[in-house]
Each structure stands twice: as structure tokens, then as C-alpha cells.
Amino acid sequence: MIIRKLYDYENAHIVRFCSSKRCKESIHGHSYKCEVLLSSNYLDNAEMVYDFGLMKQGIKTIIDSFDHSTTLYAKDDIGYKNDIKRHSRRWIELPFNPSAEQFSRVFFVLIDRLLELTDMINGEKGVKLHSIIVHETASGYAQCFREDAYNPNMGKINLEDIIFSDGIKEEWDEQDFYENLKNGVKFTNPKEC
């Protein structure tokens, strides 16, 4: 069975080297929608695949980190990156272009890692991340499956290479959230949320 949770986030970027002149030459933003699809062949103690309330914890933290942020390409012009960082509290730097395709891959890797590290305590079994869909516009989206997220032909995603600004980190409920995710520290779902 598959369940789906939809999240919204606003983000600005430039996608260098793309065909669209406006997209590669001008900062622009989108009202993104991100669908997180989880699957399992089991139901928990409440006869759910995974409680939607639990998805308001770490999964929401990951996606919300990109909300009202500017996403930067690490190989972009240093002057441009420094200007954005100087004038914005919320920015993320990725080791590749911030396209819808790469957003979906980044979200997959981060959420997959979170689920892998989470102790589930209400009878959840076999909960896996099925896919991530990132809608960049009303008519265009990218969908990432496991084989895409870890496909070296699309660029390897190393958590060490994703940098969140201090402004984003300060808003996390758990200040060491990302360090814990990178370092393999276990997360435990709350009994109630």
C-alpha cells in the first residue's frame, strides 16, 4: 500500500546551463509542491502504513528547510553566492544545479536516511520511501524513485556537500538535526504527536 503526503514550499534559484534563457540568467522562484509517497506491506497498531502526524516531524523539517529560501549551485559564481548569503538568512547550497529533478533526488536521499535511522514504536513495519514528486509548476514535475536517487550517472549525493544556512538551522526544533542525520544518530518517533 502507498500513502501520500503533500507539502508546499517557496524557493528561488537559477538553473545554470539549461536551455531556457530566463531560467539560466535570472533569479526566479516557484511555489513548489512536494509529494512524499511511503509504502509498506504492513499496517501499524492503528491499521495505518504510517501516521500522517509523524510525517509532521522530521520529514516536514527537511522540506520546510527549503521554504522561503534561495537554493544555490555550489559551482556558481562566488560573488553571486556571497551576495545571496549576505542578503538572505535562508539559503541552501547544493553540489549541483537546483532543478526539480535534483530537488526530488535530494529530498529522497534525506528522507530515506531519516526513515532508515528512525525507531518506529507503534507497530510500523517495512515502511519505505516509494518516491518523491516535486511539482515546480502547475504543469511540470519530476518524480524520483530509489534507482534515481542513488544513480551515479545523475551525480552522487553526499550529505556532507549539502550546506544549510545558520538561519535555517536556528529554526529546527532539534539544533543538531542535520548533523545527527549525517552522522547516523538514531531518531525515535514520539508515542504521541
PyMOL CGO cylinders between C-alpha atoms (Angstrom):
from pymol import cmd
from pymol.cgo import CYLINDER

trace = [
    CYLINDER, 0.00, 0.00, 0.00, 1.12, 3.55, -0.73, 0.3, 1, 1, 1, 1, 1, 1,
    CYLINDER, 1.12, 3.55, -0.73, 0.27, 6.68, 1.23, 0.3, 1, 1, 1, 1, 1, 1,
    CYLINDER, 0.27, 6.68, 1.23, 0.98, 10.23, 0.11, 0.3, 1, 1, 1, 1, 1, 1,
    CYLINDER, 0.98, 10.23, 0.11, 1.56, 13.50, 1.98, 0.3, 1, 1, 1, 1, 1, 1,
    CYLINDER, 1.56, 13.50, 1.98, 1.71, 16.81, 0.14, 0.3, 1, 1, 1, 1, 1, 1,
    CYLINDER, 1.71, 16.81, 0.14, 3.92, 19.71, 1.26, 0.3, 1, 1, 1, 1, 1, 1,
    CYLINDER, 3.92, 19.71, 1.26, 4.27, 23.26, -0.11, 0.3, 1, 1, 1, 1, 1, 1,
    CYLINDER, 4.27, 23.26, -0.11, 7.42, 25.35, -0.18, 0.3, 1, 1, 1, 1, 1, 1,
    CYLINDER, 7.42, 25.35, -0.18, 8.50, 28.59, -1.86, 0.3, 1, 1, 1, 1, 1, 1,
    CYLINDER, 8.50, 28.59, -1.86, 12.02, 28.65, -3.23, 0.3, 1, 1, 1, 1, 1, 1,
    CYLINDER, 12.02, 28.65, -3.23, 14.20, 30.77, -5.51, 0.3, 1, 1, 1, 1, 1, 1,
    CYLINDER, 14.20, 30.77, -5.51, 17.03, 29.60, -7.73, 0.3, 1, 1, 1, 1, 1, 1,
    CYLINDER, 17.03, 29.60, -7.73, 18.91, 29.96, -11.00, 0.3, 1, 1, 1, 1, 1, 1,
    CYLINDER, 18.91, 29.96, -11.00, 19.36, 26.80, -13.08, 0.3, 1, 1, 1, 1, 1, 1,
    CYLINDER, 19.36, 26.80, -13.08, 22.64, 27.35, -14.91, 0.3, 1, 1, 1, 1, 1, 1,
    CYLINDER, 22.64, 27.35, -14.91, 23.29, 25.78, -18.33, 0.3, 1, 1, 1, 1, 1, 1,
    CYLINDER, 23.29, 25.78, -18.33, 19.62, 25.00, -19.06, 0.3, 1, 1, 1, 1, 1, 1,
    CYLINDER, 19.62, 25.00, -19.06, 18.03, 25.82, -22.43, 0.3, 1, 1, 1, 1, 1, 1,
    CYLINDER, 18.03, 25.82, -22.43, 15.58, 28.39, -21.05, 0.3, 1, 1, 1, 1, 1, 1,
    CYLINDER, 15.58, 28.39, -21.05, 17.31, 31.77, -21.14, 0.3, 1, 1, 1, 1, 1, 1,
    CYLINDER, 17.31, 31.77, -21.14, 15.19, 33.25, -18.34, 0.3, 1, 1, 1, 1, 1, 1,
    CYLINDER, 15.19, 33.25, -18.34, 15.86, 30.28, -16.06, 0.3, 1, 1, 1, 1, 1, 1,
    CYLINDER, 15.86, 30.28, -16.06, 19.63, 30.28, -16.52, 0.3, 1, 1, 1, 1, 1, 1,
    CYLINDER, 19.63, 30.28, -16.52, 20.19, 34.04, -16.33, 0.3, 1, 1, 1, 1, 1, 1,
    CYLINDER, 20.19, 34.04, -16.33, 17.75, 35.32, -13.69, 0.3, 1, 1, 1, 1, 1, 1,
    CYLINDER, 17.75, 35.32, -13.69, 16.90, 34.53, -10.10, 0.3, 1, 1, 1, 1, 1, 1,
    CYLINDER, 16.90, 34.53, -10.10, 13.32, 33.33, -10.08, 0.3, 1, 1, 1, 1, 1, 1,
    CYLINDER, 13.32, 33.33, -10.08, 11.07, 31.46, -7.71, 0.3, 1, 1, 1, 1, 1, 1,
    CYLINDER, 11.07, 31.46, -7.71, 8.42, 28.80, -7.70, 0.3, 1, 1, 1, 1, 1, 1,
    CYLINDER, 8.42, 28.80, -7.70, 5.58, 27.72, -5.47, 0.3, 1, 1, 1, 1, 1, 1,
    CYLINDER, 5.58, 27.72, -5.47, 6.66, 24.10, -5.23, 0.3, 1, 1, 1, 1, 1, 1,
    CYLINDER, 6.66, 24.10, -5.23, 4.58, 21.16, -4.15, 0.3, 1, 1, 1, 1, 1, 1,
    CYLINDER, 4.58, 21.16, -4.15, 6.39, 18.10, -2.87, 0.3, 1, 1, 1, 1, 1, 1,
    CYLINDER, 6.39, 18.10, -2.87, 4.66, 14.73, -2.62, 0.3, 1, 1, 1, 1, 1, 1,
    CYLINDER, 4.66, 14.73, -2.62, 6.19, 12.16, -0.27, 0.3, 1, 1, 1, 1, 1, 1,
    CYLINDER, 6.19, 12.16, -0.27, 4.97, 8.64, -1.01, 0.3, 1, 1, 1, 1, 1, 1,
    CYLINDER, 4.97, 8.64, -1.01, 5.59, 5.91, 1.59, 0.3, 1, 1, 1, 1, 1, 1,
    CYLINDER, 5.59, 5.91, 1.59, 4.84, 2.23, 1.13, 0.3, 1, 1, 1, 1, 1, 1,
    CYLINDER, 4.84, 2.23, 1.13, 4.53, -0.87, 3.24, 0.3, 1, 1, 1, 1, 1, 1,
    CYLINDER, 4.53, -0.87, 3.24, 3.04, -4.34, 3.06, 0.3, 1, 1, 1, 1, 1, 1,
    CYLINDER, 3.04, -4.34, 3.06, 2.02, -4.00, 6.73, 0.3, 1, 1, 1, 1, 1, 1,
    CYLINDER, 2.02, -4.00, 6.73, -0.19, -1.81, 8.87, 0.3, 1, 1, 1, 1, 1, 1,
    CYLINDER, -0.19, -1.81, 8.87, 0.75, -0.47, 12.30, 0.3, 1, 1, 1, 1, 1, 1,
    CYLINDER, 0.75, -0.47, 12.30, -1.18, -0.80, 15.59, 0.3, 1, 1, 1, 1, 1, 1,
    CYLINDER, -1.18, -0.80, 15.59, -3.70, 1.79, 14.33, 0.3, 1, 1, 1, 1, 1, 1,
    CYLINDER, -3.70, 1.79, 14.33, -4.03, -0.04, 10.99, 0.3, 1, 1, 1, 1, 1, 1,
    CYLINDER, -4.03, -0.04, 10.99, -2.10, 2.65, 9.11, 0.3, 1, 1, 1, 1, 1, 1,
    CYLINDER, -2.10, 2.65, 9.11, 1.01, 2.38, 6.94, 0.3, 1, 1, 1, 1, 1, 1,
    CYLINDER, 1.01, 2.38, 6.94, 2.48, 5.38, 8.79, 0.3, 1, 1, 1, 1, 1, 1,
    CYLINDER, 2.48, 5.38, 8.79, 0.68, 8.02, 10.83, 0.3, 1, 1, 1, 1, 1, 1,
    CYLINDER, 0.68, 8.02, 10.83, 0.45, 11.30, 8.90, 0.3, 1, 1, 1, 1, 1, 1,
    CYLINDER, 0.45, 11.30, 8.90, 1.07, 13.08, 12.22, 0.3, 1, 1, 1, 1, 1, 1,
    CYLINDER, 1.07, 13.08, 12.22, 4.53, 11.51, 12.37, 0.3, 1, 1, 1, 1, 1, 1,
    CYLINDER, 4.53, 11.51, 12.37, 5.28, 12.98, 8.95, 0.3, 1, 1, 1, 1, 1, 1,
    CYLINDER, 5.28, 12.98, 8.95, 4.94, 16.42, 10.58, 0.3, 1, 1, 1, 1, 1, 1,
    CYLINDER, 4.94, 16.42, 10.58, 8.16, 15.68, 12.44, 0.3, 1, 1, 1, 1, 1, 1,
    CYLINDER, 8.16, 15.68, 12.44, 11.46, 15.16, 10.57, 0.3, 1, 1, 1, 1, 1, 1,
    CYLINDER, 11.46, 15.16, 10.57, 10.05, 14.85, 7.04, 0.3, 1, 1, 1, 1, 1, 1,
    CYLINDER, 10.05, 14.85, 7.04, 8.36, 18.23, 7.35, 0.3, 1, 1, 1, 1, 1, 1,
    CYLINDER, 8.36, 18.23, 7.35, 11.56, 19.69, 8.84, 0.3, 1, 1, 1, 1, 1, 1,
    CYLINDER, 11.56, 19.69, 8.84, 13.52, 18.61, 5.76, 0.3, 1, 1, 1, 1, 1, 1,
    CYLINDER, 13.52, 18.61, 5.76, 11.10, 20.09, 3.24, 0.3, 1, 1, 1, 1, 1, 1,
    CYLINDER, 11.10, 20.09, 3.24, 10.41, 23.21, 5.31, 0.3, 1, 1, 1, 1, 1, 1,
    CYLINDER, 10.41, 23.21, 5.31, 14.15, 23.94, 5.28, 0.3, 1, 1, 1, 1, 1, 1,
    CYLINDER, 14.15, 23.94, 5.28, 13.76, 24.82, 1.58, 0.3, 1, 1, 1, 1, 1, 1,
    CYLINDER, 13.76, 24.82, 1.58, 10.77, 27.12, 2.18, 0.3, 1, 1, 1, 1, 1, 1,
    CYLINDER, 10.77, 27.12, 2.18, 11.38, 30.85, 1.62, 0.3, 1, 1, 1, 1, 1, 1,
    CYLINDER, 11.38, 30.85, 1.62, 14.99, 30.01, 0.82, 0.3, 1, 1, 1, 1, 1, 1,
    CYLINDER, 14.99, 30.01, 0.82, 17.30, 30.52, -2.11, 0.3, 1, 1, 1, 1, 1, 1,
    CYLINDER, 17.30, 30.52, -2.11, 18.99, 27.37, -3.34, 0.3, 1, 1, 1, 1, 1, 1,
    CYLINDER, 18.99, 27.37, -3.34, 22.48, 27.90, -4.71, 0.3, 1, 1, 1, 1, 1, 1,
    CYLINDER, 22.48, 27.90, -4.71, 24.61, 25.79, -7.04, 0.3, 1, 1, 1, 1, 1, 1,
    CYLINDER, 24.61, 25.79, -7.04, 27.99, 25.23, -5.36, 0.3, 1, 1, 1, 1, 1, 1,
    CYLINDER, 27.99, 25.23, -5.36, 29.86, 25.76, -8.66, 0.3, 1, 1, 1, 1, 1, 1,
    CYLINDER, 29.86, 25.76, -8.66, 28.13, 29.07, -9.39, 0.3, 1, 1, 1, 1, 1, 1,
    CYLINDER, 28.13, 29.07, -9.39, 29.94, 32.41, -9.36, 0.3, 1, 1, 1, 1, 1, 1,
    CYLINDER, 29.94, 32.41, -9.36, 31.40, 33.07, -5.90, 0.3, 1, 1, 1, 1, 1, 1,
    CYLINDER, 31.40, 33.07, -5.90, 30.35, 36.73, -5.98, 0.3, 1, 1, 1, 1, 1, 1,
    CYLINDER, 30.35, 36.73, -5.98, 26.74, 35.81, -6.72, 0.3, 1, 1, 1, 1, 1, 1,
    CYLINDER, 26.74, 35.81, -6.72, 26.70, 33.19, -3.95, 0.3, 1, 1, 1, 1, 1, 1,
    CYLINDER, 26.70, 33.19, -3.95, 28.25, 35.58, -1.43, 0.3, 1, 1, 1, 1, 1, 1,
    CYLINDER, 28.25, 35.58, -1.43, 25.71, 38.29, -2.29, 0.3, 1, 1, 1, 1, 1, 1,
    CYLINDER, 25.71, 38.29, -2.29, 22.80, 35.93, -1.72, 0.3, 1, 1, 1, 1, 1, 1,
    CYLINDER, 22.80, 35.93, -1.72, 24.33, 34.71, 1.53, 0.3, 1, 1, 1, 1, 1, 1,
    CYLINDER, 24.33, 34.71, 1.53, 24.92, 38.28, 2.70, 0.3, 1, 1, 1, 1, 1, 1,
    CYLINDER, 24.92, 38.28, 2.70, 21.35, 39.41, 1.96, 0.3, 1, 1, 1, 1, 1, 1,
    CYLINDER, 21.35, 39.41, 1.96, 19.36, 36.31, 2.95, 0.3, 1, 1, 1, 1, 1, 1,
    CYLINDER, 19.36, 36.31, 2.95, 19.14, 34.40, 6.23, 0.3, 1, 1, 1, 1, 1, 1,
    CYLINDER, 19.14, 34.40, 6.23, 17.73, 31.32, 4.49, 0.3, 1, 1, 1, 1, 1, 1,
    CYLINDER, 17.73, 31.32, 4.49, 19.82, 29.67, 1.79, 0.3, 1, 1, 1, 1, 1, 1,
    CYLINDER, 19.82, 29.67, 1.79, 20.95, 26.17, 0.88, 0.3, 1, 1, 1, 1, 1, 1,
    CYLINDER, 20.95, 26.17, 0.88, 23.97, 25.27, -1.20, 0.3, 1, 1, 1, 1, 1, 1,
    CYLINDER, 23.97, 25.27, -1.20, 23.83, 22.09, -3.29, 0.3, 1, 1, 1, 1, 1, 1,
    CYLINDER, 23.83, 22.09, -3.29, 26.70, 20.45, -5.21, 0.3, 1, 1, 1, 1, 1, 1,
    CYLINDER, 26.70, 20.45, -5.21, 24.59, 20.56, -8.41, 0.3, 1, 1, 1, 1, 1, 1,
    CYLINDER, 24.59, 20.56, -8.41, 22.02, 22.70, -10.18, 0.3, 1, 1, 1, 1, 1, 1,
    CYLINDER, 22.02, 22.70, -10.18, 18.82, 23.21, -8.17, 0.3, 1, 1, 1, 1, 1, 1,
    CYLINDER, 18.82, 23.21, -8.17, 16.45, 21.73, -10.79, 0.3, 1, 1, 1, 1, 1, 1,
    CYLINDER, 16.45, 21.73, -10.79, 13.19, 19.97, -9.93, 0.3, 1, 1, 1, 1, 1, 1,
    CYLINDER, 13.19, 19.97, -9.93, 14.95, 16.71, -10.76, 0.3, 1, 1, 1, 1, 1, 1,
    CYLINDER, 14.95, 16.71, -10.76, 17.74, 17.36, -8.27, 0.3, 1, 1, 1, 1, 1, 1,
    CYLINDER, 17.74, 17.36, -8.27, 15.32, 18.64, -5.61, 0.3, 1, 1, 1, 1, 1, 1,
    CYLINDER, 15.32, 18.64, -5.61, 13.42, 15.35, -5.87, 0.3, 1, 1, 1, 1, 1, 1,
    CYLINDER, 13.42, 15.35, -5.87, 16.67, 13.38, -5.55, 0.3, 1, 1, 1, 1, 1, 1,
    CYLINDER, 16.67, 13.38, -5.55, 17.89, 15.44, -2.56, 0.3, 1, 1, 1, 1, 1, 1,
    CYLINDER, 17.89, 15.44, -2.56, 14.55, 15.02, -0.78, 0.3, 1, 1, 1, 1, 1, 1,
    CYLINDER, 14.55, 15.02, -0.78, 14.60, 11.29, -1.50, 0.3, 1, 1, 1, 1, 1, 1,
    CYLINDER, 14.60, 11.29, -1.50, 18.10, 10.80, -0.06, 0.3, 1, 1, 1, 1, 1, 1,
    CYLINDER, 18.10, 10.80, -0.06, 17.42, 12.94, 3.03, 0.3, 1, 1, 1, 1, 1, 1,
    CYLINDER, 17.42, 12.94, 3.03, 14.03, 11.37, 3.84, 0.3, 1, 1, 1, 1, 1, 1,
    CYLINDER, 14.03, 11.37, 3.84, 15.28, 7.85, 3.07, 0.3, 1, 1, 1, 1, 1, 1,
    CYLINDER, 15.28, 7.85, 3.07, 18.15, 8.41, 5.52, 0.3, 1, 1, 1, 1, 1, 1,
    CYLINDER, 18.15, 8.41, 5.52, 15.72, 9.75, 8.15, 0.3, 1, 1, 1, 1, 1, 1,
    CYLINDER, 15.72, 9.75, 8.15, 13.43, 6.72, 7.82, 0.3, 1, 1, 1, 1, 1, 1,
    CYLINDER, 13.43, 6.72, 7.82, 16.44, 4.38, 7.97, 0.3, 1, 1, 1, 1, 1, 1,
    CYLINDER, 16.44, 4.38, 7.97, 17.54, 5.98, 11.27, 0.3, 1, 1, 1, 1, 1, 1,
    CYLINDER, 17.54, 5.98, 11.27, 14.07, 6.16, 12.87, 0.3, 1, 1, 1, 1, 1, 1,
    CYLINDER, 14.07, 6.16, 12.87, 12.97, 3.78, 15.59, 0.3, 1, 1, 1, 1, 1, 1,
    CYLINDER, 12.97, 3.78, 15.59, 9.27, 3.27, 14.94, 0.3, 1, 1, 1, 1, 1, 1,
    CYLINDER, 9.27, 3.27, 14.94, 7.39, 2.37, 18.10, 0.3, 1, 1, 1, 1, 1, 1,
    CYLINDER, 7.39, 2.37, 18.10, 3.75, 1.86, 17.10, 0.3, 1, 1, 1, 1, 1, 1,
    CYLINDER, 3.75, 1.86, 17.10, 3.99, -1.40, 15.20, 0.3, 1, 1, 1, 1, 1, 1,
    CYLINDER, 3.99, -1.40, 15.20, 5.17, 0.12, 11.91, 0.3, 1, 1, 1, 1, 1, 1,
    CYLINDER, 5.17, 0.12, 11.91, 6.95, -2.43, 9.72, 0.3, 1, 1, 1, 1, 1, 1,
    CYLINDER, 6.95, -2.43, 9.72, 8.58, -2.31, 6.34, 0.3, 1, 1, 1, 1, 1, 1,
    CYLINDER, 8.58, -2.31, 6.34, 7.92, 1.42, 5.83, 0.3, 1, 1, 1, 1, 1, 1,
    CYLINDER, 7.92, 1.42, 5.83, 9.88, 2.52, 2.78, 0.3, 1, 1, 1, 1, 1, 1,
    CYLINDER, 9.88, 2.52, 2.78, 10.11, 5.67, 0.75, 0.3, 1, 1, 1, 1, 1, 1,
    CYLINDER, 10.11, 5.67, 0.75, 8.39, 4.81, -2.54, 0.3, 1, 1, 1, 1, 1, 1,
    CYLINDER, 8.39, 4.81, -2.54, 9.08, 8.06, -4.41, 0.3, 1, 1, 1, 1, 1, 1,
    CYLINDER, 9.08, 8.06, -4.41, 9.23, 11.84, -4.25, 0.3, 1, 1, 1, 1, 1, 1,
    CYLINDER, 9.23, 11.84, -4.25, 7.40, 14.10, -6.68, 0.3, 1, 1, 1, 1, 1, 1,
    CYLINDER, 7.40, 14.10, -6.68, 8.43, 17.76, -6.88, 0.3, 1, 1, 1, 1, 1, 1,
    CYLINDER, 8.43, 17.76, -6.88, 5.99, 19.98, -8.78, 0.3, 1, 1, 1, 1, 1, 1,
    CYLINDER, 5.99, 19.98, -8.78, 7.85, 23.06, -9.96, 0.3, 1, 1, 1, 1, 1, 1,
    CYLINDER, 7.85, 23.06, -9.96, 4.85, 24.47, -11.81, 0.3, 1, 1, 1, 1, 1, 1,
    CYLINDER, 4.85, 24.47, -11.81, 1.18, 23.54, -12.16, 0.3, 1, 1, 1, 1, 1, 1,
    CYLINDER, 1.18, 23.54, -12.16, 2.02, 21.51, -15.26, 0.3, 1, 1, 1, 1, 1, 1,
    CYLINDER, 2.02, 21.51, -15.26, 5.55, 20.25, -14.68, 0.3, 1, 1, 1, 1, 1, 1,
    CYLINDER, 5.55, 20.25, -14.68, 7.07, 17.89, -12.12, 0.3, 1, 1, 1, 1, 1, 1,
    CYLINDER, 7.07, 17.89, -12.12, 9.94, 15.48, -11.52, 0.3, 1, 1, 1, 1, 1, 1,
    CYLINDER, 9.94, 15.48, -11.52, 9.43, 12.10, -9.84, 0.3, 1, 1, 1, 1, 1, 1,
    CYLINDER, 9.43, 12.10, -9.84, 12.33, 10.35, -8.18, 0.3, 1, 1, 1, 1, 1, 1,
    CYLINDER, 12.33, 10.35, -8.18, 12.46, 6.65, -7.36, 0.3, 1, 1, 1, 1, 1, 1,
    CYLINDER, 12.46, 6.65, -7.36, 15.17, 4.85, -5.39, 0.3, 1, 1, 1, 1, 1, 1,
    CYLINDER, 15.17, 4.85, -5.39, 17.14, 3.96, -8.52, 0.3, 1, 1, 1, 1, 1, 1,
    CYLINDER, 17.14, 3.96, -8.52, 17.20, 7.66, -9.49, 0.3, 1, 1, 1, 1, 1, 1,
    CYLINDER, 17.20, 7.66, -9.49, 18.21, 8.93, -6.05, 0.3, 1, 1, 1, 1, 1, 1,
    CYLINDER, 18.21, 8.93, -6.05, 21.29, 6.72, -5.94, 0.3, 1, 1, 1, 1, 1, 1,
    CYLINDER, 21.29, 6.72, -5.94, 22.14, 6.76, -9.66, 0.3, 1, 1, 1, 1, 1, 1,
    CYLINDER, 22.14, 6.76, -9.66, 25.78, 7.84, -10.06, 0.3, 1, 1, 1, 1, 1, 1,
    CYLINDER, 25.78, 7.84, -10.06, 25.03, 8.90, -13.66, 0.3, 1, 1, 1, 1, 1, 1,
    CYLINDER, 25.03, 8.90, -13.66, 22.91, 11.72, -12.18, 0.3, 1, 1, 1, 1, 1, 1,
    CYLINDER, 22.91, 11.72, -12.18, 25.55, 12.72, -9.64, 0.3, 1, 1, 1, 1, 1, 1,
    CYLINDER, 25.55, 12.72, -9.64, 26.22, 11.17, -6.26, 0.3, 1, 1, 1, 1, 1, 1,
    CYLINDER, 26.22, 11.17, -6.26, 24.50, 12.93, -3.38, 0.3, 1, 1, 1, 1, 1, 1,
    CYLINDER, 24.50, 12.93, -3.38, 26.78, 13.25, -0.36, 0.3, 1, 1, 1, 1, 1, 1,
    CYLINDER, 26.78, 13.25, -0.36, 25.12, 14.70, 2.72, 0.3, 1, 1, 1, 1, 1, 1,
    CYLINDER, 25.12, 14.70, 2.72, 28.39, 16.46, 3.55, 0.3, 1, 1, 1, 1, 1, 1,
    CYLINDER, 28.39, 16.46, 3.55, 28.03, 18.53, 0.37, 0.3, 1, 1, 1, 1, 1, 1,
    CYLINDER, 28.03, 18.53, 0.37, 24.62, 20.00, 1.26, 0.3, 1, 1, 1, 1, 1, 1,
    CYLINDER, 24.62, 20.00, 1.26, 25.01, 23.19, 3.30, 0.3, 1, 1, 1, 1, 1, 1,
    CYLINDER, 25.01, 23.19, 3.30, 22.16, 24.84, 5.21, 0.3, 1, 1, 1, 1, 1, 1,
    CYLINDER, 22.16, 24.84, 5.21, 22.48, 28.43, 6.39, 0.3, 1, 1, 1, 1, 1, 1,
    CYLINDER, 22.48, 28.43, 6.39, 22.53, 29.24, 10.10, 0.3, 1, 1, 1, 1, 1, 1,
    CYLINDER, 22.53, 29.24, 10.10, 19.16, 30.96, 9.61, 0.3, 1, 1, 1, 1, 1, 1,
    CYLINDER, 19.16, 30.96, 9.61, 17.63, 27.63, 8.61, 0.3, 1, 1, 1, 1, 1, 1,
    CYLINDER, 17.63, 27.63, 8.61, 19.39, 25.63, 11.33, 0.3, 1, 1, 1, 1, 1, 1,
    CYLINDER, 19.39, 25.63, 11.33, 18.16, 28.04, 14.02, 0.3, 1, 1, 1, 1, 1, 1,
    CYLINDER, 18.16, 28.04, 14.02, 14.56, 27.19, 13.12, 0.3, 1, 1, 1, 1, 1, 1,
    CYLINDER, 14.56, 27.19, 13.12, 14.96, 23.43, 13.53, 0.3, 1, 1, 1, 1, 1, 1,
    CYLINDER, 14.96, 23.43, 13.53, 13.33, 22.01, 16.67, 0.3, 1, 1, 1, 1, 1, 1,
    CYLINDER, 13.33, 22.01, 16.67, 16.48, 19.96, 17.21, 0.3, 1, 1, 1, 1, 1, 1,
    CYLINDER, 16.48, 19.96, 17.21, 19.51, 22.19, 16.57, 0.3, 1, 1, 1, 1, 1, 1,
    CYLINDER, 19.51, 22.19, 16.57, 21.73, 19.24, 15.62, 0.3, 1, 1, 1, 1, 1, 1,
    CYLINDER, 21.73, 19.24, 15.62, 19.08, 17.72, 13.31, 0.3, 1, 1, 1, 1, 1, 1,
    CYLINDER, 19.08, 17.72, 13.31, 21.21, 17.67, 10.17, 0.3, 1, 1, 1, 1, 1, 1,
    CYLINDER, 21.21, 17.67, 10.17, 24.44, 16.71, 11.94, 0.3, 1, 1, 1, 1, 1, 1,
    CYLINDER, 24.44, 16.71, 11.94, 22.59, 13.80, 13.54, 0.3, 1, 1, 1, 1, 1, 1,
    CYLINDER, 22.59, 13.80, 13.54, 21.19, 12.78, 10.15, 0.3, 1, 1, 1, 1, 1, 1,
    CYLINDER, 21.19, 12.78, 10.15, 24.66, 12.88, 8.56, 0.3, 1, 1, 1, 1, 1, 1,
    CYLINDER, 24.66, 12.88, 8.56, 26.31, 11.04, 11.47, 0.3, 1, 1, 1, 1, 1, 1,
    CYLINDER, 26.31, 11.04, 11.47, 23.75, 8.23, 11.71, 0.3, 1, 1, 1, 1, 1, 1,
    CYLINDER, 23.75, 8.23, 11.71, 22.30, 9.19, 15.11, 0.3, 1, 1, 1, 1, 1, 1,
    CYLINDER, 22.30, 9.19, 15.11, 19.05, 7.34, 15.79, 0.3, 1, 1, 1, 1, 1, 1,
    CYLINDER, 19.05, 7.34, 15.79, 15.74, 9.19, 15.86, 0.3, 1, 1, 1, 1, 1, 1,
    CYLINDER, 15.74, 9.19, 15.86, 12.78, 7.83, 17.83, 0.3, 1, 1, 1, 1, 1, 1,
    CYLINDER, 12.78, 7.83, 17.83, 9.20, 8.57, 16.89, 0.3, 1, 1, 1, 1, 1, 1,
    CYLINDER, 9.20, 8.57, 16.89, 7.17, 10.08, 19.73, 0.3, 1, 1, 1, 1, 1, 1,
    CYLINDER, 7.17, 10.08, 19.73, 4.41, 7.98, 21.32, 0.3, 1, 1, 1, 1, 1, 1,
    CYLINDER, 4.41, 7.98, 21.32, 2.03, 10.82, 20.59, 0.3, 1, 1, 1, 1, 1, 1,
    CYLINDER, 2.03, 10.82, 20.59, 2.30, 13.76, 18.24, 0.3, 1, 1, 1, 1, 1, 1,
]
cmd.load_cgo(trace, "trace")
